Amino acid sequence: MFPARIVRIIPAGFYFKAELECGFPLDAFITGRSVEEMGLNEGTEVFASFKATAIHSIRKK
């Protein structure tokens, strides 16, 4: 689990992409319903948690 702050929330089709800052940049894809129910906004402090099998690493150029 990583403490994080939501930097930006961007619509991405059926989901929303939440750009997080938790000592390193981390993107999370969440449903619109979750955004509403959790009251997520830019600047909201959250904890990022995920299953190890759900990770996609992308090489930075």
C-alpha distance matrix in Angstrom:
0.0 3.8 6.8 9.4 13.0 14.9 17.7 19.6 20.0 22.6 24.4 24.2 26.6 25.3 21.8 20.4 18.6 16.1 15.9 12.9 13.0 10.1 12.4 13.2 14.2 12.2 14.2 13.3 16.2 16.6 19.8 22.1 22.1 18.4 19.0 21.9 20.5 17.4 19.7 17.7 19.6 19.5 18.3 16.1 13.0 10.0 6.2 5.5 4.7 7.7 10.2 11.3 14.7 13.9 13.4 16.5 17.1 20.0 22.1 22.7 26.5
3.8 0.0 3.8 6.1 9.9 12.2 14.7 17.1 18.0 20.8 23.1 23.2 26.0 25.2 21.5 19.5 17.3 14.4 13.5 10.1 9.6 6.4 8.8 10.1 11.3 10.0 12.5 12.4 15.8 16.6 20.0 21.9 22.4 18.6 18.5 21.5 20.7 17.3 18.9 16.4 17.7 17.0 15.5 13.8 10.7 8.4 5.3 5.0 6.7 9.7 12.7 13.4 16.7 15.4 14.2 16.6 16.6 18.9 20.8 20.8 24.4
6.8 3.8 0.0 3.8 7.3 10.3 12.9 15.7 17.0 20.2 22.7 23.5 26.4 25.7 21.9 19.5 17.5 14.1 13.2 9.6 8.6 6.0 8.8 10.9 11.9 11.2 13.5 13.4 16.7 17.0 20.2 21.5 21.9 18.2 17.5 20.2 19.5 15.8 16.8 14.5 15.4 14.7 12.6 10.9 7.4 6.0 4.4 6.3 9.1 12.5 15.9 17.0 20.1 18.4 17.3 19.5 19.4 21.4 23.1 22.6 26.1
9.4 6.1 3.8 0.0 3.8 6.7 9.1 12.0 13.6 16.8 19.6 20.6 23.7 23.3 19.5 16.8 14.5 10.9 9.8 6.1 5.4 4.3 7.9 9.3 9.4 8.9 10.9 11.3 14.6 15.1 18.4 19.4 20.3 16.8 15.5 18.4 18.4 14.8 15.2 12.3 12.6 11.3 9.5 8.5 5.8 5.3 5.6 6.5 10.1 13.2 16.8 17.9 20.6 18.3 16.9 18.5 18.4 19.7 21.5 20.7 23.9
13.0 9.9 7.3 3.8 0.0 3.8 6.1 9.2 11.2 14.7 17.8 19.3 22.6 22.5 18.8 15.6 13.5 9.7 8.6 5.6 5.4 6.6 9.7 10.8 10.0 10.0 11.2 11.8 14.7 15.0 17.8 18.1 19.4 16.3 14.2 16.8 17.4 14.0 13.4 10.3 9.6 7.8 5.8 5.7 4.5 5.9 8.2 9.3 13.0 15.8 19.6 20.9 23.2 20.5 19.2 20.3 20.2 21.0 22.8 21.5 24.4
14.9 12.2 10.3 6.7 3.8 0.0 3.8 5.7 7.4 10.9 14.0 15.8 19.0 19.1 15.5 12.1 10.2 6.5 6.0 4.6 6.6 9.0 12.1 12.1 10.1 9.6 9.5 9.8 12.1 12.4 15.0 15.0 16.7 14.0 11.5 14.3 15.6 12.6 11.7 8.1 7.0 5.1 5.1 5.5 6.5 7.3 9.9 10.1 13.7 15.9 19.6 21.1 22.9 19.7 18.7 19.3 19.6 20.1 22.2 20.9 23.7
17.7 14.7 12.9 9.1 6.1 3.8 0.0 3.8 7.2 10.1 13.7 15.6 19.1 20.0 16.6 12.9 10.6 7.4 5.5 5.5 6.6 10.0 12.3 11.8 9.4 10.0 9.9 11.3 13.5 14.5 17.0 16.8 19.1 16.8 13.9 16.7 18.6 15.9 14.5 10.8 8.6 5.4 6.0 8.2 9.7 11.0 13.3 13.1 16.7 18.5 22.1 23.1 24.7 21.5 20.0 19.9 19.7 19.5 21.2 19.3 21.7
19.6 17.1 15.7 12.0 9.2 5.7 3.8 0.0 3.8 6.4 10.1 12.3 15.8 16.8 13.7 10.0 8.0 5.8 5.2 7.3 9.6 13.1 15.5 14.4 11.3 11.1 9.6 10.6 11.8 12.7 14.7 14.2 16.9 15.3 12.2 14.9 17.4 15.3 13.8 10.2 7.9 5.3 8.0 9.8 12.0 12.9 15.2 14.5 17.8 19.1 22.5 23.7 24.8 21.2 20.1 19.7 19.9 19.4 21.5 19.8 22.0
20.0 18.0 17.0 13.6 11.2 7.4 7.2 3.8 0.0 3.8 6.8 9.3 12.5 13.3 10.2 6.5 5.6 4.5 6.3 9.0 12.2 15.2 18.0 16.7 13.4 12.2 9.7 9.5 9.5 9.7 11.2 10.5 13.5 12.3 9.2 12.0 14.7 13.3 12.0 8.6 7.2 6.5 9.9 10.6 13.1 13.2 15.5 14.5 17.3 18.2 21.5 23.1 23.7 20.0 19.5 19.2 20.2 19.9 22.5 21.4 23.6
22.6 20.8 20.2 16.8 14.7 10.9 10.1 6.4 3.8 0.0 3.8 6.2 9.6 11.2 8.8 5.5 5.1 6.5 8.1 11.6 14.8 17.9 20.4 18.6 14.9 13.6 10.5 10.5 9.5 10.3 11.3 10.6 14.1 13.7 11.0 13.7 16.7 16.0 14.8 11.8 10.6 10.1 13.6 14.4 16.9 16.7 18.6 17.1 19.5 19.8 22.6 24.0 24.1 20.3 19.8 18.9 20.0 19.3 21.9 20.9 22.8
24.4 23.1 22.7 19.6 17.8 14.0 13.7 10.1 6.8 3.8 0.0 3.8 6.2 7.8 6.4 4.5 6.2 8.8 11.3 14.6 18.1 20.9 23.7 21.7 18.0 16.2 12.7 11.8 9.6 9.7 9.6 8.6 12.4 12.9 10.8 13.0 16.2 16.2 15.4 13.1 12.6 13.0 16.6 16.9 19.4 18.8 20.5 18.9 20.8 20.6 23.0 24.7 24.3 20.4 20.5 19.7 21.3 20.7 23.6 23.1 25.0
24.2 23.2 23.5 20.6 19.3 15.8 15.6 12.3 9.3 6.2 3.8 0.0 3.8 6.3 5.2 5.0 6.1 9.7 11.9 15.3 18.8 21.4 24.0 21.5 17.8 15.6 11.9 11.0 8.3 9.4 9.6 10.0 13.6 14.0 12.8 15.4 18.0 18.1 18.0 15.6 15.6 15.8 19.2 19.3 21.3 20.2 21.2 19.0 20.3 19.4 21.4 22.8 21.9 18.1 18.3 17.1 19.0 18.4 21.4 21.4 23.2
26.6 26.0 26.4 23.7 22.6 19.0 19.1 15.8 12.5 9.6 6.2 3.8 0.0 3.8 5.4 7.2 9.4 12.9 15.5 18.8 22.4 24.8 27.5 25.0 21.4 18.9 15.1 13.7 10.4 10.8 9.7 10.0 13.3 14.5 13.9 16.0 18.5 19.4 19.4 17.6 18.0 18.8 22.3 22.1 24.2 22.8 23.8 21.5 22.4 21.2 22.8 24.4 23.0 19.4 20.1 19.0 21.3 20.9 24.1 24.4 26.1
25.3 25.2 25.7 23.3 22.5 19.1 20.0 16.8 13.3 11.2 7.8 6.3 3.8 0.0 3.8 7.1 10.1 13.2 16.4 19.1 22.9 24.9 27.9 25.7 22.3 19.4 15.7 13.4 9.7 8.9 6.9 7.6 10.3 11.9 12.1 13.9 15.9 17.2 17.8 16.5 17.6 19.1 22.4 21.5 23.5 21.7 22.5 20.4 20.9 19.7 21.2 23.2 21.8 18.3 19.7 19.2 22.0 22.2 25.7 26.3 28.4
21.8 21.5 21.9 19.5 18.8 15.5 16.6 13.7 10.2 8.8 6.4 5.2 5.4 3.8 0.0 3.8 6.6 9.5 12.8 15.4 19.2 21.1 24.2 22.1 18.8 15.9 12.2 9.7 6.1 5.4 4.6 6.1 9.2 9.6 9.5 12.1 14.1 14.6 15.3 13.5 14.7 16.0 19.1 18.2 19.9 18.1 18.8 16.7 17.5 16.5 18.4 20.6 19.6 15.9 17.0 16.8 19.4 19.8 23.3 23.8 26.2
20.4 19.5 19.5 16.8 15.6 12.1 12.9 10.0 6.5 5.5 4.5 5.0 7.2 7.1 3.8 0.0 3.8 6.3 9.6 12.4 16.1 18.4 21.4 19.6 16.2 13.6 10.1 8.1 5.6 5.3 6.0 6.4 9.8 9.4 8.0 11.1 13.5 13.2 13.3 10.9 11.5 12.4 15.5 15.0 16.9 15.6 16.9 15.1 16.6 16.3 18.8 20.8 20.5 16.7 17.1 16.9 18.9 19.1 22.3 22.3 24.7
18.6 17.3 17.5 14.5 13.5 10.2 10.6 8.0 5.6 5.1 6.2 6.1 9.4 10.1 6.6 3.8 0.0 3.8 6.3 9.4 13.0 15.4 18.2 16.1 12.5 10.2 6.6 5.7 4.6 6.5 8.8 9.9 13.0 11.8 10.2 13.7 15.8 14.7 14.8 11.6 11.8 11.6 14.4 14.3 15.7 14.5 15.5 13.3 15.1 14.9 17.6 19.0 19.0 15.2 14.9 14.3 15.9 15.9 18.9 18.6 21.2
16.1 14.4 14.1 10.9 9.7 6.5 7.4 5.8 4.5 6.5 8.8 9.7 12.9 13.2 9.5 6.3 3.8 0.0 3.8 6.1 9.8 12.3 15.3 13.7 10.5 8.3 5.7 5.1 6.2 7.4 10.2 10.9 13.5 11.5 9.4 13.0 14.8 12.9 12.8 9.3 9.2 8.7 10.9 10.8 12.1 11.1 12.4 10.7 13.2 13.9 17.1 18.7 19.4 15.8 15.1 15.2 16.3 16.6 19.4 18.8 21.6
15.9 13.5 13.2 9.8 8.6 6.0 5.5 5.2 6.3 8.1 11.3 11.9 15.5 16.4 12.8 9.6 6.3 3.8 0.0 3.8 7.0 9.9 12.4 10.6 7.1 6.1 4.6 6.5 8.9 10.8 13.9 14.7 17.3 15.1 12.9 16.5 18.2 15.8 15.5 11.7 10.9 9.0 10.5 11.3 12.1 11.6 12.7 11.0 13.9 14.8 18.0 18.9 20.0 16.6 15.1 14.8 14.9 14.9 17.1 16.0 18.7
12.9 10.1 9.6 6.1 5.6 4.6 5.5 7.3 9.0 11.6 14.6 15.3 18.8 19.1 15.4 12.4 9.4 6.1 3.8 0.0 3.8 6.3 9.2 8.2 5.8 5.0 5.9 7.5 10.7 12.2 15.6 16.6 18.5 15.7 13.8 17.3 18.3 15.4 15.4 11.7 11.2 9.3 9.4 9.7 9.4 8.9 9.7 8.5 11.8 13.4 16.9 17.7 19.5 16.5 14.9 15.3 15.2 15.7 17.8 16.6 19.7
13.0 9.6 8.6 5.4 5.4 6.6 6.6 9.6 12.2 14.8 18.1 18.8 22.4 22.9 19.2 16.1 13.0 9.8 7.0 3.8 0.0 3.8 5.9 5.7 4.9 6.3 8.7 10.8 14.3 15.9 19.3 20.2 22.1 19.1 17.2 20.4 21.3 18.1 17.9 14.4 13.5 11.0 10.0 10.8 9.7 10.0 10.5 9.9 13.3 15.3 18.6 18.9 21.2 18.6 16.5 16.9 16.1 16.5 17.8 16.3 19.3
10.1 6.4 6.0 4.3 6.6 9.0 10.0 13.1 15.2 17.9 20.9 21.4 24.8 24.9 21.1 18.4 15.4 12.3 9.9 6.3 3.8 0.0 3.8 5.2 6.4 7.2 10.4 12.0 15.7 17.1 20.7 22.0 23.4 20.0 18.7 21.9 22.2 18.7 19.1 15.9 15.8 13.8 12.2 12.2 9.9 9.5 8.8 8.4 11.4 13.8 17.0 17.2 19.9 17.9 15.7 16.8 15.9 17.1 18.3 17.2 20.5
12.4 8.8 8.8 7.9 9.7 12.1 12.3 15.5 18.0 20.4 23.7 24.0 27.5 27.9 24.2 21.4 18.2 15.3 12.4 9.2 5.9 3.8 0.0 3.8 6.9 9.1 12.7 14.9 18.7 20.5 24.1 25.5 27.0 23.8 22.4 25.6 26.0 22.5 22.7 19.5 19.0 16.6 14.8 15.3 13.1 13.1 12.3 11.8 14.4 16.4 19.2 18.7 21.6 19.9 17.2 17.9 16.2 17.1 17.5 16.1 19.1
13.2 10.1 10.9 9.3 10.8 12.1 11.8 14.4 16.7 18.6 21.7 21.5 25.0 25.7 22.1 19.6 16.1 13.7 10.6 8.2 5.7 5.2 3.8 0.0 3.8 6.4 10.1 12.9 16.6 19.0 22.7 24.3 26.2 23.1 21.8 25.3 26.0 22.8 23.1 19.6 19.1 16.7 15.7 16.4 14.7 14.3 13.4 11.8 14.2 15.4 18.0 17.2 19.6 17.7 14.7 14.9 12.9 13.4 13.9 12.5 15.6
14.2 11.3 11.9 9.4 10.0 10.1 9.4 11.3 13.4 14.9 18.0 17.8 21.4 22.3 18.8 16.2 12.5 10.5 7.1 5.8 4.9 6.4 6.9 3.8 0.0 3.8 6.8 10.1 13.6 16.2 19.8 21.3 23.5 20.8 19.2 22.8 23.9 21.0 21.2 17.5 16.8 14.4 14.2 15.1 14.2 13.7 13.4 11.4 13.9 14.8 17.5 17.1 18.9 16.5 13.7 13.3 11.8 11.8 12.9 11.5 14.6
12.2 10.0 11.2 8.9 10.0 9.6 10.0 11.1 12.2 13.6 16.2 15.6 18.9 19.4 15.9 13.6 10.2 8.3 6.1 5.0 6.3 7.2 9.1 6.4 3.8 0.0 3.8 6.6 10.2 12.9 16.6 18.5 20.6 17.7 16.7 20.4 21.3 18.6 19.3 15.7 15.8 14.1 14.4 14.5 13.6 12.2 11.5 8.7 10.9 11.4 14.2 14.1 15.8 13.0 10.6 10.7 10.2 11.0 13.2 12.7 16.2
14.2 12.5 13.5 10.9 11.2 9.5 9.9 9.6 9.7 10.5 12.7 11.9 15.1 15.7 12.2 10.1 6.6 5.7 4.6 5.9 8.7 10.4 12.7 10.1 6.8 3.8 0.0 3.8 6.8 9.9 13.4 15.3 17.7 15.3 14.3 18.1 19.3 17.1 17.7 14.2 14.4 13.2 14.5 14.5 14.4 12.8 12.6 9.7 11.6 11.5 14.2 14.7 15.6 12.2 10.5 10.2 10.7 11.3 14.1 13.9 17.0
13.3 12.4 13.4 11.3 11.8 9.8 11.3 10.6 9.5 10.5 11.8 11.0 13.7 13.4 9.7 8.1 5.7 5.1 6.5 7.5 10.8 12.0 14.9 12.9 10.1 6.6 3.8 0.0 3.8 6.4 10.1 12.4 14.4 11.9 11.5 15.3 16.2 14.3 15.5 12.3 13.5 13.3 14.8 13.9 13.9 11.7 11.4 8.4 9.7 9.4 12.3 13.7 14.3 10.7 10.2 10.8 12.5 13.7 16.9 17.2 20.5
16.2 15.8 16.7 14.6 14.7 12.1 13.5 11.8 9.5 9.5 9.6 8.3 10.4 9.7 6.1 5.6 4.6 6.2 8.9 10.7 14.3 15.7 18.7 16.6 13.6 10.2 6.8 3.8 0.0 3.8 7.0 9.7 12.0 10.2 10.2 13.9 15.0 14.0 15.3 12.6 14.0 14.5 16.7 15.6 16.3 14.0 14.1 11.3 12.1 11.2 13.5 15.3 15.0 11.2 11.7 12.0 14.3 15.3 18.8 19.4 22.3
16.6 16.6 17.0 15.1 15.0 12.4 14.5 12.7 9.7 10.3 9.7 9.4 10.8 8.9 5.4 5.3 6.5 7.4 10.8 12.2 15.9 17.1 20.5 19.0 16.2 12.9 9.9 6.4 3.8 0.0 3.8 6.7 8.3 6.5 7.1 10.5 11.4 10.8 12.4 10.4 12.5 14.0 16.3 14.6 15.6 13.2 13.6 11.7 12.3 11.9 14.4 16.9 16.8 13.2 14.4 15.2 17.8 19.0 22.6 23.1 26.0
19.8 20.0 20.2 18.4 17.8 15.0 17.0 14.7 11.2 11.3 9.6 9.6 9.7 6.9 4.6 6.0 8.8 10.2 13.9 15.6 19.3 20.7 24.1 22.7 19.8 16.6 13.4 10.1 7.0 3.8 0.0 3.8 5.3 5.2 6.4 8.8 10.0 10.7 12.2 11.1 13.4 15.6 18.2 16.4 17.9 15.8 16.5 15.0 15.5 15.0 17.1 19.9 19.4 15.9 17.6 18.3 21.1 22.2 25.8 26.3 29.1
22.1 21.9 21.5 19.4 18.1 15.0 16.8 14.2 10.5 10.6 8.6 10.0 10.0 7.6 6.1 6.4 9.9 10.9 14.7 16.6 20.2 22.0 25.5 24.3 21.3 18.5 15.3 12.4 9.7 6.7 3.8 0.0 3.8 5.4 5.0 6.3 8.6 10.0 10.4 9.9 11.8 14.3 17.3 15.7 17.9 16.4 18.0 17.1 18.1 18.2 20.6 23.4 23.0 19.5 20.9 21.5 24.0 24.8 28.2 28.3 30.9
22.1 22.4 21.9 20.3 19.4 16.7 19.1 16.9 13.5 14.1 12.4 13.6 13.3 10.3 9.2 9.8 13.0 13.5 17.3 18.5 22.1 23.4 27.0 26.2 23.5 20.6 17.7 14.4 12.0 8.3 5.3 3.8 0.0 3.8 5.4 5.2 6.0 8.5 9.7 10.4 13.1 16.2 18.7 16.5 18.4 16.6 18.0 17.5 18.1 18.4 20.6 23.8 23.6 20.4 22.2 23.4 26.1 27.3 30.8 31.1 33.9
18.4 18.6 18.2 16.8 16.3 14.0 16.8 15.3 12.3 13.7 12.9 14.0 14.5 11.9 9.6 9.4 11.8 11.5 15.1 15.7 19.1 20.0 23.8 23.1 20.8 17.7 15.3 11.9 10.2 6.5 5.2 5.4 3.8 0.0 3.8 5.4 5.1 5.8 8.0 8.2 11.4 14.4 16.4 13.8 15.1 13.0 14.2 13.8 14.5 15.2 17.8 21.0 21.2 18.1 19.8 21.3 23.8 25.3 28.7 29.0 32.1
19.0 18.5 17.5 15.5 14.2 11.5 13.9 12.2 9.2 11.0 10.8 12.8 13.9 12.1 9.5 8.0 10.2 9.4 12.9 13.8 17.2 18.7 22.4 21.8 19.2 16.7 14.3 11.5 10.2 7.1 6.4 5.0 5.4 3.8 0.0 3.8 5.8 5.6 5.8 5.1 7.9 10.9 13.3 11.1 13.3 12.0 14.1 13.9 15.6 16.7 19.7 22.6 23.0 19.6 20.7 21.8 23.9 24.9 28.1 28.0 30.8
21.9 21.5 20.2 18.4 16.8 14.3 16.7 14.9 12.0 13.7 13.0 15.4 16.0 13.9 12.1 11.1 13.7 13.0 16.5 17.3 20.4 21.9 25.6 25.3 22.8 20.4 18.1 15.3 13.9 10.5 8.8 6.3 5.2 5.4 3.8 0.0 3.8 5.6 5.1 6.7 9.2 12.8 15.0 12.8 15.2 14.3 16.7 17.1 18.6 19.9 22.8 25.9 26.3 23.0 24.3 25.5 27.7 28.7 31.9 31.7 34.5
20.5 20.7 19.5 18.4 17.4 15.6 18.6 17.4 14.7 16.7 16.2 18.0 18.5 15.9 14.1 13.5 15.8 14.8 18.2 18.3 21.3 22.2 26.0 26.0 23.9 21.3 19.3 16.2 15.0 11.4 10.0 8.6 6.0 5.1 5.8 3.8 0.0 3.8 5.6 8.0 11.3 14.9 16.4 13.5 15.1 13.8 15.6 16.4 17.4 18.8 21.6 24.9 25.5 22.6 24.2 26.0 28.3 29.8 33.1 33.1 36.2
17.4 17.3 15.8 14.8 14.0 12.6 15.9 15.3 13.3 16.0 16.2 18.1 19.4 17.2 14.6 13.2 14.7 12.9 15.8 15.4 18.1 18.7 22.5 22.8 21.0 18.6 17.1 14.3 14.0 10.8 10.7 10.0 8.5 5.8 5.6 5.6 3.8 0.0 3.8 5.5 9.2 12.5 13.4 10.1 11.4 10.0 12.1 13.3 14.8 16.8 19.9 23.1 24.2 21.3 22.5 24.4 26.4 27.9 31.0 30.9 34.0
19.7 18.9 16.8 15.2 13.4 11.7 14.5 13.8 12.0 14.8 15.4 18.0 19.4 17.8 15.3 13.3 14.8 12.8 15.5 15.4 17.9 19.1 22.7 23.1 21.2 19.3 17.7 15.5 15.3 12.4 12.2 10.4 9.7 8.0 5.8 5.1 5.6 3.8 0.0 3.8 6.5 10.2 11.3 8.6 11.0 10.9 13.8 15.2 17.4 19.5 22.8 25.8 26.9 23.8 24.6 26.1 27.8 28.9 31.8 31.2 34.1
17.7 16.4 14.5 12.3 10.3 8.1 10.8 10.2 8.6 11.8 13.1 15.6 17.6 16.5 13.5 10.9 11.6 9.3 11.7 11.7 14.4 15.9 19.5 19.6 17.5 15.7 14.2 12.3 12.6 10.4 11.1 9.9 10.4 8.2 5.1 6.7 8.0 5.5 3.8 0.0 3.8 7.1 8.6 6.2 8.8 8.7 11.8 12.8 15.4 17.4 20.9 23.6 24.8 21.5 21.9 23.1 24.5 25.5 28.2 27.5 30.4
19.6 17.7 15.4 12.6 9.6 7.0 8.6 7.9 7.2 10.6 12.6 15.6 18.0 17.6 14.7 11.5 11.8 9.2 10.9 11.2 13.5 15.8 19.0 19.1 16.8 15.8 14.4 13.5 14.0 12.5 13.4 11.8 13.1 11.4 7.9 9.2 11.3 9.2 6.5 3.8 0.0 3.8 6.1 5.5 9.1 10.3 13.7 14.6 17.7 19.8 23.4 25.7 26.9 23.5 23.4 24.1 25.1 25.5 28.0 26.8 29.4
19.5 17.0 14.7 11.3 7.8 5.1 5.4 5.3 6.5 10.1 13.0 15.8 18.8 19.1 16.0 12.4 11.6 8.7 9.0 9.3 11.0 13.8 16.6 16.7 14.4 14.1 13.2 13.3 14.5 14.0 15.6 14.3 16.2 14.4 10.9 12.8 14.9 12.5 10.2 7.1 3.8 0.0 3.8 5.6 8.9 10.7 14.0 14.7 18.1 20.2 23.9 25.7 27.1 23.7 23.0 23.4 23.8 23.9 26.0 24.4 26.8
18.3 15.5 12.6 9.5 5.8 5.1 6.0 8.0 9.9 13.6 16.6 19.2 22.3 22.4 19.1 15.5 14.4 10.9 10.5 9.4 10.0 12.2 14.8 15.7 14.2 14.4 14.5 14.8 16.7 16.3 18.2 17.3 18.7 16.4 13.3 15.0 16.4 13.4 11.3 8.6 6.1 3.8 0.0 3.8 6.4 9.3 12.7 14.1 17.8 20.4 24.2 25.9 27.8 24.7 23.8 24.5 24.6 24.9 26.7 25.0 27.5
16.1 13.8 10.9 8.5 5.7 5.5 8.2 9.8 10.6 14.4 16.9 19.3 22.1 21.5 18.2 15.0 14.3 10.8 11.3 9.7 10.8 12.2 15.3 16.4 15.1 14.5 14.5 13.9 15.6 14.6 16.4 15.7 16.5 13.8 11.1 12.8 13.5 10.1 8.6 6.2 5.5 5.6 3.8 0.0 3.8 6.3 10.0 12.0 15.4 18.3 22.0 24.1 26.1 23.1 22.7 23.9 24.5 25.3 27.5 26.2 29.1
13.0 10.7 7.4 5.8 4.5 6.5 9.7 12.0 13.1 16.9 19.4 21.3 24.2 23.5 19.9 16.9 15.7 12.1 12.1 9.4 9.7 9.9 13.1 14.7 14.2 13.6 14.4 13.9 16.3 15.6 17.9 17.9 18.4 15.1 13.3 15.2 15.1 11.4 11.0 8.8 9.1 8.9 6.4 3.8 0.0 3.8 7.2 9.8 13.2 16.5 20.3 22.2 24.6 22.0 21.4 23.0 23.4 24.7 26.7 25.7 28.7
10.0 8.4 6.0 5.3 5.9 7.3 11.0 12.9 13.2 16.7 18.8 20.2 22.8 21.7 18.1 15.6 14.5 11.1 11.6 8.9 10.0 9.5 13.1 14.3 13.7 12.2 12.8 11.7 14.0 13.2 15.8 16.4 16.6 13.0 12.0 14.3 13.8 10.0 10.9 8.7 10.3 10.7 9.3 6.3 3.8 0.0 3.8 6.5 9.6 12.9 16.7 18.8 21.2 18.7 18.5 20.5 21.2 22.9 25.3 24.8 28.1
6.2 5.3 4.4 5.6 8.2 9.9 13.3 15.2 15.5 18.6 20.5 21.2 23.8 22.5 18.8 16.9 15.5 12.4 12.7 9.7 10.5 8.8 12.3 13.4 13.4 11.5 12.6 11.4 14.1 13.6 16.5 18.0 18.0 14.2 14.1 16.7 15.6 12.1 13.8 11.8 13.7 14.0 12.7 10.0 7.2 3.8 0.0 3.8 6.4 10.0 13.6 15.6 18.3 16.3 16.1 18.5 19.4 21.5 23.9 23.8 27.4
5.5 5.0 6.3 6.5 9.3 10.1 13.1 14.5 14.5 17.1 18.9 19.0 21.5 20.4 16.7 15.1 13.3 10.7 11.0 8.5 9.9 8.4 11.8 11.8 11.4 8.7 9.7 8.4 11.3 11.7 15.0 17.1 17.5 13.8 13.9 17.1 16.4 13.3 15.2 12.8 14.6 14.7 14.1 12.0 9.8 6.5 3.8 0.0 3.8 6.9 10.6 12.4 14.9 12.7 12.3 14.8 15.7 18.1 20.6 20.9 24.6
4.7 6.7 9.1 10.1 13.0 13.7 16.7 17.8 17.3 19.5 20.8 20.3 22.4 20.9 17.5 16.6 15.1 13.2 13.9 11.8 13.3 11.4 14.4 14.2 13.9 10.9 11.6 9.7 12.1 12.3 15.5 18.1 18.1 14.5 15.6 18.6 17.4 14.8 17.4 15.4 17.7 18.1 17.8 15.4 13.2 9.6 6.4 3.8 0.0 3.8 7.2 9.5 12.1 10.5 10.8 14.0 15.4 18.4 21.1 22.0 25.8
7.7 9.7 12.5 13.2 15.8 15.9 18.5 19.1 18.2 19.8 20.6 19.4 21.2 19.7 16.5 16.3 14.9 13.9 14.8 13.4 15.3 13.8 16.4 15.4 14.8 11.4 11.5 9.4 11.2 11.9 15.0 18.2 18.4 15.2 16.7 19.9 18.8 16.8 19.5 17.4 19.8 20.2 20.4 18.3 16.5 12.9 10.0 6.9 3.8 0.0 3.8 6.4 8.4 6.8 7.8 11.3 13.3 16.5 19.6 21.1 24.8
10.2 12.7 15.9 16.8 19.6 19.6 22.1 22.5 21.5 22.6 23.0 21.4 22.8 21.2 18.4 18.8 17.6 17.1 18.0 16.9 18.6 17.0 19.2 18.0 17.5 14.2 14.2 12.3 13.5 14.4 17.1 20.6 20.6 17.8 19.7 22.8 21.6 19.9 22.8 20.9 23.4 23.9 24.2 22.0 20.3 16.7 13.6 10.6 7.2 3.8 0.0 3.8 5.4 5.4 7.3 11.0 13.4 17.0 20.0 22.1 25.7
11.3 13.4 17.0 17.9 20.9 21.1 23.1 23.7 23.1 24.0 24.7 22.8 24.4 23.2 20.6 20.8 19.0 18.7 18.9 17.7 18.9 17.2 18.7 17.2 17.1 14.1 14.7 13.7 15.3 16.9 19.9 23.4 23.8 21.0 22.6 25.9 24.9 23.1 25.8 23.6 25.7 25.7 25.9 24.1 22.2 18.8 15.6 12.4 9.5 6.4 3.8 0.0 3.8 5.4 5.8 9.4 11.2 14.9 17.6 20.0 23.6
14.7 16.7 20.1 20.6 23.2 22.9 24.7 24.8 23.7 24.1 24.3 21.9 23.0 21.8 19.6 20.5 19.0 19.4 20.0 19.5 21.2 19.9 21.6 19.6 18.9 15.8 15.6 14.3 15.0 16.8 19.4 23.0 23.6 21.2 23.0 26.3 25.5 24.2 26.9 24.8 26.9 27.1 27.8 26.1 24.6 21.2 18.3 14.9 12.1 8.4 5.4 3.8 0.0 3.8 5.7 8.6 11.2 14.8 17.7 20.5 23.9
13.9 15.4 18.4 18.3 20.5 19.7 21.5 21.2 20.0 20.3 20.4 18.1 19.4 18.3 15.9 16.7 15.2 15.8 16.6 16.5 18.6 17.9 19.9 17.7 16.5 13.0 12.2 10.7 11.2 13.2 15.9 19.5 20.4 18.1 19.6 23.0 22.6 21.3 23.8 21.5 23.5 23.7 24.7 23.1 22.0 18.7 16.3 12.7 10.5 6.8 5.4 5.4 3.8 0.0 3.8 6.6 9.9 13.1 16.5 18.9 22.3
13.4 14.2 17.3 16.9 19.2 18.7 20.0 20.1 19.5 19.8 20.5 18.3 20.1 19.7 17.0 17.1 14.9 15.1 15.1 14.9 16.5 15.7 17.2 14.7 13.7 10.6 10.5 10.2 11.7 14.4 17.6 20.9 22.2 19.8 20.7 24.3 24.2 22.5 24.6 21.9 23.4 23.0 23.8 22.7 21.4 18.5 16.1 12.3 10.8 7.8 7.3 5.8 5.7 3.8 0.0 3.8 6.4 9.8 13.0 15.3 18.8
16.5 16.6 19.5 18.5 20.3 19.3 19.9 19.7 19.2 18.9 19.7 17.1 19.0 19.2 16.8 16.9 14.3 15.2 14.8 15.3 16.9 16.8 17.9 14.9 13.3 10.7 10.2 10.8 12.0 15.2 18.3 21.5 23.4 21.3 21.8 25.5 26.0 24.4 26.1 23.1 24.1 23.4 24.5 23.9 23.0 20.5 18.5 14.8 14.0 11.3 11.0 9.4 8.6 6.6 3.8 0.0 3.8 6.5 10.0 12.6 15.8
17.1 16.6 19.4 18.4 20.2 19.6 19.7 19.9 20.2 20.0 21.3 19.0 21.3 22.0 19.4 18.9 15.9 16.3 14.9 15.2 16.1 15.9 16.2 12.9 11.8 10.2 10.7 12.5 14.3 17.8 21.1 24.0 26.1 23.8 23.9 27.7 28.3 26.4 27.8 24.5 25.1 23.8 24.6 24.5 23.4 21.2 19.4 15.7 15.4 13.3 13.4 11.2 11.2 9.9 6.4 3.8 0.0 3.8 6.6 9.3 12.6
20.0 18.9 21.4 19.7 21.0 20.1 19.5 19.4 19.9 19.3 20.7 18.4 20.9 22.2 19.8 19.1 15.9 16.6 14.9 15.7 16.5 17.1 17.1 13.4 11.8 11.0 11.3 13.7 15.3 19.0 22.2 24.8 27.3 25.3 24.9 28.7 29.8 27.9 28.9 25.5 25.5 23.9 24.9 25.3 24.7 22.9 21.5 18.1 18.4 16.5 17.0 14.9 14.8 13.1 9.8 6.5 3.8 0.0 3.8 6.3 9.3
22.1 20.8 23.1 21.5 22.8 22.2 21.2 21.5 22.5 21.9 23.6 21.4 24.1 25.7 23.3 22.3 18.9 19.4 17.1 17.8 17.8 18.3 17.5 13.9 12.9 13.2 14.1 16.9 18.8 22.6 25.8 28.2 30.8 28.7 28.1 31.9 33.1 31.0 31.8 28.2 28.0 26.0 26.7 27.5 26.7 25.3 23.9 20.6 21.1 19.6 20.0 17.6 17.7 16.5 13.0 10.0 6.6 3.8 0.0 3.8 6.3
22.7 20.8 22.6 20.7 21.5 20.9 19.3 19.8 21.4 20.9 23.1 21.4 24.4 26.3 23.8 22.3 18.6 18.8 16.0 16.6 16.3 17.2 16.1 12.5 11.5 12.7 13.9 17.2 19.4 23.1 26.3 28.3 31.1 29.0 28.0 31.7 33.1 30.9 31.2 27.5 26.8 24.4 25.0 26.2 25.7 24.8 23.8 20.9 22.0 21.1 22.1 20.0 20.5 18.9 15.3 12.6 9.3 6.3 3.8 0.0 3.8
26.5 24.4 26.1 23.9 24.4 23.7 21.7 22.0 23.6 22.8 25.0 23.2 26.1 28.4 26.2 24.7 21.2 21.6 18.7 19.7 19.3 20.5 19.1 15.6 14.6 16.2 17.0 20.5 22.3 26.0 29.1 30.9 33.9 32.1 30.8 34.5 36.2 34.0 34.1 30.4 29.4 26.8 27.5 29.1 28.7 28.1 27.4 24.6 25.8 24.8 25.7 23.6 23.9 22.3 18.8 15.8 12.6 9.3 6.3 3.8 0.0
